[in-house]
Amino acid sequence: MSDTPVNLNRVRKDKARAAKKARADENAAKFGRSKAQSKLDEARKSRATRILDLHRRDPDAPSGDETDP
């Protein structure tokens, strides 16, 4: 054993933190996307919408899939 006393609460909390971090990393690998990927997708979607609106015949028409019967 070592000469210095060990704070068991700190050891318990460190172990819990490590387990929580491991589970978070596992979930991020399964489901998550990085912030850069999210921003890139948002920028692409915004650009596609803008280009589509620029090619509209009637610029005052609202964008969307609504059609008048």
Residue pairs with C-beta under 8 A, 6 or more apart in sequence:
49 63
52 63
53 59
53 63
56 63
